[in-house]
Amino acid sequence: MQREIHKWYSPSLFKDMEIVVYGHYGTPLLMFPTAGADFLEYERFQLIDSIAWFINEGKFKVFSINSINNESWLNNSVFPPHKSLRHGQYNQYVIEEVVPFIYDNCKGNIPIITTGASVGAYHAMNSFLRIPAVFRGTIAMSGVYDLKYYSKGYYDDHVYFNSPIDFLPNINDENYLNQMRNNYGVIIASGQGDYEDPNSSIQLSNILKSKGIEHWLDLWGNDMKHDWPTWRDMLPYFLSKF
């Protein structure tokens, strides 16, 4: 498997940020890490191994980036407005730096699919819903899509516009909605075992349904808990459906 690590100083985040690229060709798959993890997390926990066939066959070219969740909503040492600001800077980093890097690496403005597990699922889904002209689909595994869960009750405009449960019901712009409807695949997956929150997935699914956005809600069994074996089973299964 072809593997490259790139790093640059991010003007959005004021720090060096790494990205690892797996594969030589295929639909770009942008991976957001769980919780406070880094760009190599999916490799360490064998999730990359679980989708190696899709990478080696040129079906998908995978881009795994760093998180800064420990500097935003998971950082309990700063005031909530700072967390909110840092999250906004991360969004800026993704759209102004990561997306152009993917386009350059793939030699064209190719539609990007997002994915992630746990907090990464939130980022993957939020990115798709915010900018569906760029992110044309998503595979969100074991996510919570109400940002107030992470902001611990703090609420401002930035929280609102980055909380799918809050902002999506109020979107009535048909052009914007049609961009979401014209997707390559939207998958909301959750186990129903320990530490999973399938109700969050169901709530988001109901909102998408009310907006006429085609998607697939897939709730796995009570034996599927919030852990790596679940996601190693889920991701290759869903990639095979794209």
C-alpha positions in Angstrom: 0.0 0.0 0.0 1.3 3.4 -0.9 1.7 5.6 2.2 2.8 9.2 2.5 3.0 11.6 5.4 2.8 15.3 4.8 3.1 18.2 7.2 2.8 22.0 6.9 2.3 25.0 9.2 -1.4 25.8 9.3 -2.1 29.5 9.2 -5.7 28.6 10.4 -4.5 26.8 13.5 -1.1 28.5 14.1 0.7 25.1 14.4 2.1 22.3 12.4 -0.5 19.8 11.2 0.2 16.4 9.7 -1.8 14.3 7.2 -1.2 10.7 6.0 -2.3 9.6 2.6 -3.0 5.9 1.8 -3.2 4.7 -1.8 -2.5 5.8 -5.3 -5.9 6.4 -6.8 -9.6 6.5 -6.1 -12.4 8.5 -4.6 -10.9 10.6 -1.8 -12.0 9.5 1.7 -11.3 12.1 4.4 -11.0 10.6 7.9 -11.5 12.5 11.1 -10.0 10.9 14.3 -11.9 10.0 17.4 -11.8 12.2 20.5 -8.3 13.7 21.0 -6.4 11.4 18.7 -4.0 12.1 15.9 -3.7 11.4 12.1 -2.2 7.9 12.6 -4.9 6.6 15.0 -6.8 4.7 12.3 -3.6 3.0 11.3 -2.7 2.1 14.9 -6.1 0.5 15.5 -6.0 -1.5 12.3 -8.9 0.3 10.7 -6.7 1.1 7.7 -5.9 -2.7 7.5 -9.6 -3.4 7.4 -10.1 -1.3 4.3 -6.8 -2.2 2.6 -8.5 -4.0 -0.3 -10.4 -0.8 -1.3 -7.2 1.2 -1.1 -5.0 -1.3 -3.0 -7.6 -1.7 -5.7 -7.8 2.0 -6.3 -11.4 2.4 -5.1 -10.5 4.9 -2.5 -7.6 7.2 -1.7 -7.6 7.8 2.0 -6.6 11.1 3.8 -6.4 10.9 7.6 -5.9 14.2 9.4 -5.2 15.4 13.0 -7.8 16.5 15.4 -7.6 19.4 17.8 -10.5 18.3 19.9 -8.3 18.5 23.0 -7.9 22.2 22.2 -11.6 22.9 21.7 -14.6 21.1 23.2 -12.6 18.5 25.1 -10.3 21.2 26.7 -11.6 21.9 30.2 -8.9 24.3 31.1 -10.2 27.2 28.9 -13.5 29.2 28.8 -16.2 28.0 26.4 -15.9 30.9 23.9 -12.2 29.9 23.3 -13.3 26.3 22.6 -15.9 27.6 20.2 -13.3 29.8 18.4 -10.8 26.9 18.2 -13.5 24.7 16.6 -14.1 27.4 14.0 -10.4 27.6 13.2 -10.4 23.8 12.7 -13.3 24.1 10.2 -11.3 26.8 8.4 -8.2 24.5 8.3 -10.3 21.7 6.8 -11.9 23.7 4.0 -9.1 26.2 3.2 -6.1 23.8 3.7 -7.0 20.2 3.7 -9.5 20.3 0.8 -7.0 22.1 -1.6 -4.4 19.6 -0.6 -6.7 16.7 -1.5 -7.5 18.3 -4.8 -3.8 18.8 -5.6 -3.0 15.3 -4.5 -5.8 13.8 -6.6 -5.0 16.1 -9.6 -8.5 17.5 -9.7 -11.5 18.8 -7.8 -12.9 15.4 -7.1 -15.9 15.0 -4.8 -14.8 14.0 -1.3 -16.4 11.5 1.1 -16.0 12.0 4.8 -15.9 9.4 7.5 -15.0 9.0 11.2 -16.0 7.2 14.4 -17.2 8.7 17.6 -16.2 12.4 17.7 -14.8 11.9 14.2 -18.3 10.9 13.1 -19.6 14.2 14.3 -17.0 16.1 12.3 -17.6 13.9 9.2 -21.3 14.6 9.3 -21.0 18.2 10.2 -18.6 18.8 7.3 -20.9 17.2 4.8 -24.0 19.1 6.0 -22.2 22.5 6.1 -20.5 22.2 2.7 -22.3 19.6 0.6 -20.9 21.1 -2.6 -17.5 19.9 -1.6 -18.2 16.9 0.7 -20.6 14.8 -1.4 -21.3 12.0 1.1 -20.4 10.6 4.5 -20.0 7.5 6.6 -20.6 8.5 10.2 -20.1 5.7 12.8 -21.2 5.9 16.4 -21.6 9.7 16.5 -23.4 12.3 18.5 -24.7 15.1 16.3 -25.8 17.6 19.0 -22.8 19.8 19.7 -24.3 20.8 23.0 -23.3 17.4 24.2 -19.7 18.5 23.9 -20.2 22.2 24.8 -21.8 21.1 28.1 -24.6 23.6 27.7 -22.6 26.5 26.4 -24.4 28.0 23.4 -23.5 30.7 20.8 -24.0 31.2 17.1 -21.0 29.0 16.4 -22.4 26.1 18.4 -25.7 26.5 16.6 -24.2 26.5 13.1 -22.1 23.5 13.9 -24.7 21.4 15.6 -26.6 19.4 13.0 -29.5 18.7 15.4 -30.0 22.5 15.8 -29.3 24.1 12.4 -30.5 21.5 10.0 -34.3 21.7 10.9 -34.2 25.4 10.1 -32.6 25.1 6.6 -35.2 25.9 3.9 -32.9 27.1 1.1 -33.8 24.6 -1.7 -30.5 25.1 -3.5 -28.6 24.2 -0.4 -30.9 21.3 0.4 -30.6 20.0 -3.2 -26.8 19.9 -2.8 -27.4 17.6 0.2 -30.0 15.6 -1.7 -27.6 15.1 -4.6 -25.2 13.1 -2.5 -23.1 10.0 -3.2 -24.2 8.3 -0.1 -25.0 9.4 3.5 -24.7 6.6 6.1 -25.5 7.0 9.8 -24.4 3.9 11.6 -24.4 3.0 15.3 -24.1 0.0 17.4 -26.6 -0.5 20.3 -24.1 -1.9 22.8 -22.1 -0.4 25.6 -21.4 3.4 25.3 -23.3 3.8 22.0 -26.0 6.4 21.5 -28.3 5.1 18.7 -30.9 7.7 19.7 -28.7 10.5 18.4 -28.5 8.7 15.0 -32.2 8.2 15.0 -32.8 11.8 15.7 -30.6 13.0 12.9 -32.1 10.5 10.5 -35.6 11.9 11.2 -34.4 15.4 10.5 -32.8 14.3 7.2 -36.0 12.5 6.3 -38.1 15.6 6.9 -35.8 17.5 4.5 -36.0 14.8 1.8 -32.3 14.0 2.1 -31.8 10.4 1.1 -29.6 8.5 3.6 -29.2 5.1 5.2 -29.7 4.7 9.0 -28.1 1.4 10.0 -28.3 0.3 13.7 -26.2 -2.7 14.5 -26.9 -5.1 17.4 -26.6 -4.9 21.1 -23.3 -6.8 20.9 -21.7 -3.9 18.9 -20.3 -1.4 21.4 -18.5 1.9 21.1 -15.1 0.4 20.2 -12.7 -0.4 17.5 -14.0 -3.9 16.6 -17.3 -2.4 15.7 -15.8 0.3 13.4 -13.4 -2.3 11.8 -16.5 -4.2 10.8 -18.6 -1.2 9.8 -16.3 0.8 7.5 -15.3 -1.9 5.0 -19.0 -3.0 4.9 -20.2 0.5 4.0 -17.4 1.2 1.6 -18.5 -1.9 -0.3 -21.9 -0.3 -0.7 -20.7 3.0 -2.3 
